[in-house]
């Protein structure tokens, strides 16, 4: 299957029988996104971050790290390094070790470079990594209204507007740039919905009724939502939250080998992804069925797996064009 994909996309994969682990990883990383259409930006970022941490970890060892060293003991050392030296939670460690590192080792085996299989026996449980469901904060409709109405400088105002817009549409950050007037469709009675093809599968497209504020924001920016980088957006959101007065205490629990609870002001926890939490939580509070929320957000379930065509999505969006969640700030 891999060879067939390579042939279609004219991909040249790094295959060097004498490659060391890090040399092969460097070459592999340079040969994927955007050159290889079978890898997306999210996968590339995970692999890049993983490699950086592996190189830093390798410098703490008394030997040159190579393919033959990746066994349960080495995995345990790497987990301990990420947890103790990098202060990472188990959810992040699981992504780096069992998504990133194993991807490198598996790809190297497929390329004929890695001849060792001991790493395949290692599981998160065997090295004390337990992924847990993280705490989610969200802003109520009233908090979103307060944020939207608060006077801000130009740059932070753009971030605020993009965040509020995303909170009313339920989009992943990677899809924010698709919010523009040429992606609007009519759903009757003068109402609009945003119709976009998602970056992430398995659901390729969504249609979400547009709150009047979404239209107002798009008109404000000549039909194109202003979007900064993920990091800049996250930084500005914390500034905005603090300015608006979101200083209530929030408790955050995570697993770092054991459950750890920390306390934060709400503004400190504001990130791009909170907008998605806002949409889902507020939609549930407005009594929108979970099945339809899943359709709006692109989540998958057995119930919605067959609803992909535009006509069905438009019909569902039209059914909600007058719903209070999509027309007012009402909580």
URPEVEN-V920000 format. One record per residue. PSI is psi in whole degrees, 0 to 359 (999 if undefined). Layout:
psi = [PSI & PSI]
This chain:
psi = [315 & 318 & 325 & 319 & 316 & 320 & 318 & 316 & 6 & 48 & 131 & 116 & 144 & 116 & 103 & 115 & 334 & 9 & 139 & 167 & 306 & 324 & 317 & 318 & 318 & 315 & 320 & 314 & 323 & 345 & 3 & 219 & 132 & 8 & 325 & 114 & 349 & 357 & 133 & 175 & 322 & 316 & 318 & 316 & 319 & 314 & 321 & 315 & 317 & 314 & 321 & 314 & 325 & 319 & 319 & 320 & 318 & 328 & 343 & 351 & 162 & 15 & 168 & 115 & 130 & 178 & 320 & 347 & 349 & 86 & 187 & 319 & 315 & 320 & 316 & 319 & 317 & 318 & 315 & 320 & 313 & 323 & 316 & 316 & 327 & 358 & 42 & 148 & 162 & 326 & 319 & 318 & 318 & 321 & 317 & 314 & 315 & 357 & 308 & 298 & 313 & 330 & 315 & 311 & 321 & 317 & 322 & 323 & 317 & 329 & 356 & 18 & 319 & 117 & 11 & 146 & 359 & 325 & 334 & 341 & 348 & 130 & 161 & 318 & 322 & 339 & 20 & 26 & 125 & 111 & 135 & 157 & 121 & 159 & 143 & 129 & 159 & 165 & 133 & 169 & 324 & 321 & 322 & 319 & 314 & 318 & 317 & 326 & 354 & 130 & 131 & 158 & 164 & 306 & 313 & 332 & 320 & 318 & 315 & 313 & 319 & 319 & 314 & 317 & 313 & 327 & 336 & 354 & 341 & 30 & 149 & 154 & 322 & 343 & 0 & 321 & 347 & 356 & 99 & 162 & 333 & 358 & 13 & 144 & 154 & 135 & 21 & 152 & 35 & 6 & 154 & 159 & 151 & 128 & 112 & 156 & 126 & 152 & 329 & 140 & 172 & 342 & 117 & 342 & 159 & 159 & 117 & 126 & 139 & 121 & 147 & 328 & 327 & 314 & 319 & 317 & 317 & 319 & 325 & 327 & 33 & 37 & 4 & 122 & 128 & 126 & 123 & 185 & 162 & 312 & 316 & 321 & 315 & 318 & 313 & 325 & 322 & 320 & 316 & 313 & 319 & 318 & 321 & 339 & 28 & 74 & 7 & 150 & 134 & 139 & 134 & 124 & 142 & 163 & 124 & 61 & 328 & 165 & 127 & 131 & 131 & 157 & 138 & 155 & 148 & 321 & 333 & 341 & 2 & 126 & 173 & 318 & 340 & 331 & 322 & 320 & 321 & 311 & 310 & 314 & 316 & 326 & 319 & 320 & 332 & 11 & 27 & 129 & 144 & 325 & 319 & 326 & 318 & 322 & 318 & 324 & 349 & 9 & 157 & 151 & 169 & 325 & 330 & 3 & 337 & 4 & 87 & 331 & 151 & 321 & 314 & 319 & 318 & 320 & 316 & 317 & 318 & 327 & 338 & 10 & 333 & 7 & 141 & 330 & 328 & 6 & 341 & 177 & 8 & 133 & 999]
